[in-house]
Amino acid sequence: MDKLLDILESIKPGVDYKNCKTLIDDHYLDSLSILSLIAEVEDSFDVVIPTVEIVPNNFNSIDAMYDLIKRLQEE
């Protein structure tokens, strides 16, 4: 999870990623941030995030993102 936190901090610093559960809903992450995040996550975690998985529920919190990454790694 630390690697994911580092990626998020590099894309948009200063957000309380550990506690925020509304990163998309409250516009902490915009569409460009999400695209950058997806590219970094795919490279760093050796996964491919399908388009159908790019929904707010999977990106609203660091926990949701980490769960998505773990699920994709298991497939």
N, CA, C and O atoms as CSV, one atom per row, in Angstrom:
chain,resi,resn,atom,element,x,y,z
A,1,MET,N,N,0.825,-1.188,0.000
A,1,MET,CA,C,0.000,0.000,0.000
A,1,MET,C,C,0.875,1.259,0.000
A,1,MET,O,O,0.451,2.306,-0.491
A,2,ASP,N,N,2.085,1.164,0.545
A,2,ASP,CA,C,2.984,2.327,0.563
A,2,ASP,C,C,3.344,2.779,-0.844
A,2,ASP,O,O,3.456,3.977,-1.108
A,3,LYS,N,N,3.526,1.819,-1.747
A,3,LYS,CA,C,3.854,2.160,-3.132
A,3,LYS,C,C,2.699,2.935,-3.771
A,3,LYS,O,O,2.922,3.908,-4.492
A,4,LEU,N,N,1.477,2.504,-3.505
A,4,LEU,CA,C,0.296,3.199,-4.027
A,4,LEU,C,C,0.196,4.598,-3.438
A,4,LEU,O,O,-0.129,5.548,-4.150
A,5,LEU,N,N,0.467,4.731,-2.166
A,5,LEU,CA,C,0.447,6.048,-1.520
A,5,LEU,C,C,1.492,6.967,-2.144
A,5,LEU,O,O,1.220,8.147,-2.369
A,6,ASP,N,N,2.670,6.448,-2.423
A,6,ASP,CA,C,3.716,7.241,-3.079
A,6,ASP,C,C,3.271,7.710,-4.467
A,6,ASP,O,O,3.532,8.849,-4.856
A,7,ILE,N,N,2.601,6.831,-5.206
A,7,ILE,CA,C,2.106,7.202,-6.539
A,7,ILE,C,C,1.082,8.324,-6.418
A,7,ILE,O,O,1.149,9.312,-7.148
A,8,LEU,N,N,0.138,8.170,-5.498
A,8,LEU,CA,C,-0.891,9.193,-5.313
A,8,LEU,C,C,-0.274,10.528,-4.908
A,8,LEU,O,O,-0.665,11.575,-5.423
A,9,GLU,N,N,0.676,10.493,-3.999
A,9,GLU,CA,C,1.337,11.725,-3.543
A,9,GLU,C,C,2.096,12.405,-4.679
A,9,GLU,O,O,2.165,13.633,-4.730
A,10,SER,N,N,2.666,11.615,-5.593
A,10,SER,CA,C,3.407,12.211,-6.705
A,10,SER,C,C,2.458,12.853,-7.714
A,10,SER,O,O,2.825,13.822,-8.380
A,11,ILE,N,N,1.248,12.323,-7.830
A,11,ILE,CA,C,0.271,12.866,-8.774
A,11,ILE,C,C,-0.428,14.086,-8.199
A,11,ILE,O,O,-0.580,15.096,-8.886
A,12,LYS,N,N,-0.852,14.001,-6.947
A,12,LYS,CA,C,-1.541,15.123,-6.298
A,12,LYS,C,C,-1.149,15.146,-4.826
A,12,LYS,O,O,-1.778,14.480,-4.003
A,13,PRO,N,N,-0.110,15.911,-4.491
A,13,PRO,CA,C,0.349,15.963,-3.103
A,13,PRO,C,C,-0.618,16.739,-2.200
A,13,PRO,O,O,-1.422,17.546,-2.667
A,14,GLY,N,N,-0.515,16.471,-0.912
A,14,GLY,CA,C,-1.251,17.247,0.067
A,14,GLY,C,C,-2.655,16.760,0.382
A,14,GLY,O,O,-3.389,17.437,1.101
A,15,VAL,N,N,-3.042,15.615,-0.134
A,15,VAL,CA,C,-4.366,15.055,0.147
A,15,VAL,C,C,-4.206,13.981,1.219
A,15,VAL,O,O,-3.220,13.244,1.217
A,16,ASP,N,N,-5.163,13.891,2.129
A,16,ASP,CA,C,-5.130,12.868,3.178
A,16,ASP,C,C,-5.645,11.548,2.619
A,16,ASP,O,O,-6.776,11.145,2.888
A,17,TYR,N,N,-4.803,10.884,1.842
A,17,TYR,CA,C,-5.205,9.654,1.163
A,17,TYR,C,C,-5.553,8.527,2.125
A,17,TYR,O,O,-6.380,7.674,1.802
A,18,LYS,N,N,-4.941,8.511,3.289
A,18,LYS,CA,C,-5.188,7.421,4.233
A,18,LYS,C,C,-6.592,7.475,4.820
A,18,LYS,O,O,-7.140,6.438,5.192
A,19,ASN,N,N,-7.179,8.651,4.910
A,19,ASN,CA,C,-8.479,8.786,5.561
A,19,ASN,C,C,-9.616,9.200,4.633
A,19,ASN,O,O,-10.781,8.994,4.972
A,20,CYS,N,N,-9.317,9.770,3.488
A,20,CYS,CA,C,-10.354,10.269,2.591
A,20,CYS,C,C,-11.023,9.099,1.858
A,20,CYS,O,O,-10.346,8.239,1.293
A,21,LYS,N,N,-12.339,9.082,1.876
A,21,LYS,CA,C,-13.115,8.033,1.209
A,21,LYS,C,C,-13.903,8.583,0.026
A,21,LYS,O,O,-14.746,7.889,-0.543
A,22,THR,N,N,-13.621,9.846,-0.347
A,22,THR,CA,C,-14.382,10.516,-1.417
A,22,THR,C,C,-13.443,11.250,-2.379
A,22,THR,O,O,-13.689,12.400,-2.744
A,23,LEU,N,N,-12.379,10.578,-2.778
A,23,LEU,CA,C,-11.377,11.225,-3.632
A,23,LEU,C,C,-11.956,11.676,-4.962
A,23,LEU,O,O,-11.594,12.741,-5.463
A,24,ILE,N,N,-12.845,10.888,-5.537
A,24,ILE,CA,C,-13.473,11.243,-6.811
A,24,ILE,C,C,-14.659,12.174,-6.554
A,24,ILE,O,O,-14.781,13.230,-7.175
A,25,ASP,N,N,-15.523,11.767,-5.634
A,25,ASP,CA,C,-16.746,12.531,-5.366
A,25,ASP,C,C,-16.456,13.974,-4.965
A,25,ASP,O,O,-17.199,14.880,-5.341
A,26,ASP,N,N,-15.390,14.195,-4.209
A,26,ASP,CA,C,-15.040,15.543,-3.764
A,26,ASP,C,C,-13.989,16.212,-4.645
A,26,ASP,O,O,-13.426,17.244,-4.279
A,27,HIS,N,N,-13.731,15.620,-5.802
A,27,HIS,CA,C,-12.866,16.203,-6.840
A,27,HIS,C,C,-11.408,16.394,-6.415
A,27,HIS,O,O,-10.728,17.292,-6.912
A,28,TYR,N,N,-10.928,15.550,-5.495
A,28,TYR,CA,C,-9.494,15.573,-5.192
A,28,TYR,C,C,-8.712,15.027,-6.381
A,28,TYR,O,O,-7.615,15.492,-6.690
A,29,LEU,N,N,-9.300,14.029,-7.043
A,29,LEU,CA,C,-8.691,13.465,-8.246
A,29,LEU,C,C,-9.599,13.766,-9.431
A,29,LEU,O,O,-10.782,13.425,-9.421
A,30,ASP,N,N,-9.034,14.409,-10.451
A,30,ASP,CA,C,-9.815,14.696,-11.658
A,30,ASP,C,C,-9.470,13.668,-12.734
A,30,ASP,O,O,-8.694,12.743,-12.494
A,31,SER,N,N,-10.043,13.837,-13.903
A,31,SER,CA,C,-9.858,12.834,-14.956
A,31,SER,C,C,-8.399,12.681,-15.369
A,31,SER,O,O,-7.948,11.565,-15.623
A,32,LEU,N,N,-7.659,13.776,-15.440
A,32,LEU,CA,C,-6.236,13.676,-15.800
A,32,LEU,C,C,-5.440,12.963,-14.710
A,32,LEU,O,O,-4.535,12.181,-15.001
A,33,SER,N,N,-5.784,13.239,-13.463
A,33,SER,CA,C,-5.121,12.555,-12.354
A,33,SER,C,C,-5.397,11.056,-12.402
A,33,SER,O,O,-4.508,10.244,-12.144
A,34,ILE,N,N,-6.627,10.700,-12.732
A,34,ILE,CA,C,-6.993,9.282,-12.810
A,34,ILE,C,C,-6.219,8.591,-13.932
A,34,ILE,O,O,-5.733,7.473,-13.761
A,35,LEU,N,N,-6.109,9.258,-15.075
A,35,LEU,CA,C,-5.342,8.665,-16.184
A,35,LEU,C,C,-3.881,8.451,-15.791
A,35,LEU,O,O,-3.305,7.403,-16.083
A,36,SER,N,N,-3.291,9.432,-15.137
A,36,SER,CA,C,-1.910,9.294,-14.667
A,36,SER,C,C,-1.800,8.175,-13.640
A,36,SER,O,O,-0.865,7.374,-13.672
A,37,LEU,N,N,-2.758,8.131,-12.738
A,37,LEU,CA,C,-2.769,7.101,-11.701
A,37,LEU,C,C,-2.856,5.708,-12.312
A,37,LEU,O,O,-2.127,4.802,-11.908
A,38,ILE,N,N,-3.739,5.541,-13.277
A,38,ILE,CA,C,-3.904,4.240,-13.922
A,38,ILE,C,C,-2.599,3.809,-14.597
A,38,ILE,O,O,-2.175,2.662,-14.461
A,39,ALA,N,N,-1.977,4.720,-15.312
A,39,ALA,CA,C,-0.712,4.392,-15.989
A,39,ALA,C,C,0.357,3.986,-14.978
A,39,ALA,O,O,1.065,3.000,-15.181
A,40,GLU,N,N,0.473,4.741,-13.896
A,40,GLU,CA,C,1.483,4.436,-12.872
A,40,GLU,C,C,1.190,3.109,-12.177
A,40,GLU,O,O,2.099,2.312,-11.944
A,41,VAL,N,N,-0.067,2.876,-11.851
A,41,VAL,CA,C,-0.445,1.628,-11.176
A,41,VAL,C,C,-0.180,0.437,-12.080
A,41,VAL,O,O,0.353,-0.578,-11.632
A,42,GLU,N,N,-0.546,0.552,-13.349
A,42,GLU,CA,C,-0.316,-0.561,-14.273
A,42,GLU,C,C,1.172,-0.878,-14.386
A,42,GLU,O,O,1.550,-2.050,-14.409
A,43,ASP,N,N,2.013,0.135,-14.455
A,43,ASP,CA,C,3.455,-0.080,-14.538
A,43,ASP,C,C,4.029,-0.631,-13.236
A,43,ASP,O,O,4.817,-1.577,-13.249
A,44,SER,N,N,3.636,-0.044,-12.127
A,44,SER,CA,C,4.229,-0.397,-10.835
A,44,SER,C,C,3.771,-1.745,-10.301
A,44,SER,O,O,4.537,-2.451,-9.644
A,45,PHE,N,N,2.524,-2.104,-10.581
A,45,PHE,CA,C,1.971,-3.332,-10.017
A,45,PHE,C,C,1.792,-4.439,-11.046
A,45,PHE,O,O,1.277,-5.510,-10.724
A,46,ASP,N,N,2.214,-4.188,-12.278
A,46,ASP,CA,C,2.139,-5.178,-13.350
A,46,ASP,C,C,0.721,-5.729,-13.526
A,46,ASP,O,O,0.504,-6.941,-13.556
A,47,VAL,N,N,-0.233,-4.805,-13.641
A,47,VAL,CA,C,-1.627,-5.161,-13.883
A,47,VAL,C,C,-2.147,-4.328,-15.049
A,47,VAL,O,O,-1.543,-3.330,-15.442
A,48,VAL,N,N,-3.273,-4.760,-15.586
A,48,VAL,CA,C,-3.987,-3.977,-16.591
A,48,VAL,C,C,-5.362,-3.688,-16.008
A,48,VAL,O,O,-6.096,-4.605,-15.638
A,49,ILE,N,N,-5.702,-2.411,-15.928
A,49,ILE,CA,C,-7.000,-2.027,-15.383
A,49,ILE,C,C,-7.985,-1.912,-16.546
A,49,ILE,O,O,-7.889,-0.989,-17.354
A,50,PRO,N,N,-8.937,-2.857,-16.629
A,50,PRO,CA,C,-9.915,-2.804,-17.721
A,50,PRO,C,C,-10.799,-1.558,-17.609
A,50,PRO,O,O,-11.030,-1.041,-16.516
A,51,THR,N,N,-11.275,-1.100,-18.734
A,51,THR,CA,C,-12.122,0.086,-18.767
A,51,THR,C,C,-13.338,-0.055,-17.853
A,51,THR,O,O,-13.744,0.916,-17.214
A,52,VAL,N,N,-13.917,-1.244,-17.784
A,52,VAL,CA,C,-15.103,-1.446,-16.944
A,52,VAL,C,C,-14.810,-1.259,-15.457
A,52,VAL,O,O,-15.733,-1.077,-14.664
A,53,GLU,N,N,-13.533,-1.302,-15.073
A,53,GLU,CA,C,-13.147,-1.116,-13.674
A,53,GLU,C,C,-12.873,0.352,-13.330
A,53,GLU,O,O,-12.651,0.688,-12.166
A,54,ILE,N,N,-12.889,1.214,-14.331
A,54,ILE,CA,C,-12.608,2.630,-14.089
A,54,ILE,C,C,-13.916,3.328,-13.723
A,54,ILE,O,O,-14.524,4.028,-14.532
A,55,VAL,N,N,-14.317,3.110,-12.489
A,55,VAL,CA,C,-15.535,3.680,-11.931
A,55,VAL,C,C,-15.196,4.319,-10.585
A,55,VAL,O,O,-14.236,3.910,-9.931
A,56,PRO,N,N,-15.971,5.312,-10.169
A,56,PRO,CA,C,-15.662,6.007,-8.911
A,56,PRO,C,C,-15.489,5.091,-7.711
A,56,PRO,O,O,-14.615,5.333,-6.879
A,57,ASN,N,N,-16.296,4.050,-7.602
A,57,ASN,CA,C,-16.176,3.160,-6.438
A,57,ASN,C,C,-14.789,2.545,-6.303
A,57,ASN,O,O,-14.351,2.260,-5.188
A,58,ASN,N,N,-14.093,2.335,-7.413
A,58,ASN,CA,C,-12.761,1.734,-7.364
A,58,ASN,C,C,-11.656,2.749,-7.101
A,58,ASN,O,O,-10.510,2.368,-6.866
A,59,PHE,N,N,-11.989,4.045,-7.140
A,59,PHE,CA,C,-10.957,5.072,-6.994
A,59,PHE,C,C,-11.281,6.124,-5.933
A,59,PHE,O,O,-10.549,7.105,-5.804
A,60,ASN,N,N,-12.346,5.943,-5.182
A,60,ASN,CA,C,-12.737,6.927,-4.178
A,60,ASN,C,C,-11.860,6.894,-2.931
A,60,ASN,O,O,-11.823,7.866,-2.176
A,61,SER,N,N,-11.157,5.791,-2.708
A,61,SER,CA,C,-10.278,5.699,-1.533
A,61,SER,C,C,-9.062,4.848,-1.873
A,61,SER,O,O,-9.079,4.056,-2.816
A,62,ILE,N,N,-8.020,5.026,-1.094
A,62,ILE,CA,C,-6.812,4.235,-1.308
A,62,ILE,C,C,-7.109,2.753,-1.040
A,62,ILE,O,O,-6.534,1.875,-1.684
A,63,ASP,N,N,-8.005,2.482,-0.091
A,63,ASP,CA,C,-8.365,1.093,0.202
A,63,ASP,C,C,-9.058,0.445,-0.992
A,63,ASP,O,O,-8.770,-0.703,-1.332
A,64,ALA,N,N,-9.970,1.179,-1.627
A,64,ALA,CA,C,-10.668,0.645,-2.807
A,64,ALA,C,C,-9.685,0.399,-3.949
A,64,ALA,O,O,-9.779,-0.606,-4.654
A,65,MET,N,N,-8.747,1.321,-4.124
A,65,MET,CA,C,-7.740,1.153,-5.181
A,65,MET,C,C,-6.868,-0.062,-4.902
A,65,MET,O,O,-6.570,-0.844,-5.805
A,66,TYR,N,N,-6.462,-0.213,-3.655
A,66,TYR,CA,C,-5.605,-1.334,-3.295
A,66,TYR,C,C,-6.344,-2.661,-3.469
A,66,TYR,O,O,-5.758,-3.643,-3.925
A,67,ASP,N,N,-7.624,-2.693,-3.109
A,67,ASP,CA,C,-8.429,-3.895,-3.315
A,67,ASP,C,C,-8.529,-4.233,-4.801
A,67,ASP,O,O,-8.439,-5.401,-5.180
A,68,LEU,N,N,-8.713,-3.224,-5.636
A,68,LEU,CA,C,-8.763,-3.424,-7.082
A,68,LEU,C,C,-7.448,-4.013,-7.585
A,68,LEU,O,O,-7.452,-4.965,-8.365
A,69,ILE,N,N,-6.338,-3.458,-7.147
A,69,ILE,CA,C,-5.019,-3.939,-7.574
A,69,ILE,C,C,-4.826,-5.397,-7.157
A,69,ILE,O,O,-4.392,-6.221,-7.962
A,70,LYS,N,N,-5.148,-5.715,-5.904
A,70,LYS,CA,C,-4.999,-7.095,-5.428
A,70,LYS,C,C,-5.862,-8.041,-6.244
A,70,LYS,O,O,-5.412,-9.123,-6.622
A,71,ARG,N,N,-7.098,-7.644,-6.520
A,71,ARG,CA,C,-8.004,-8.485,-7.295
A,71,ARG,C,C,-7.459,-8.726,-8.701
A,71,ARG,O,O,-7.511,-9.845,-9.212
A,72,LEU,N,N,-6.938,-7.670,-9.320
A,72,LEU,CA,C,-6.392,-7.808,-10.677
A,72,LEU,C,C,-5.125,-8.657,-10.694
A,72,LEU,O,O,-4.882,-9.380,-11.660
A,73,GLN,N,N,-4.325,-8.581,-9.650
A,73,GLN,CA,C,-3.118,-9.393,-9.574
A,73,GLN,C,C,-3.441,-10.878,-9.436
A,73,GLN,O,O,-2.673,-11.729,-9.884
A,74,GLU,N,N,-4.572,-11.182,-8.819
A,74,GLU,CA,C,-4.964,-12.576,-8.612
A,74,GLU,C,C,-5.541,-13.203,-9.872
A,74,GLU,O,O,-5.555,-14.426,-10.011
A,75,GLU,N,N,-6.019,-12.368,-10.793
A,75,GLU,CA,C,-6.638,-12.898,-12.011
A,75,GLU,C,C,-5.618,-13.448,-12.975
A,75,GLU,O,O,-5.979,-13.930,-14.048
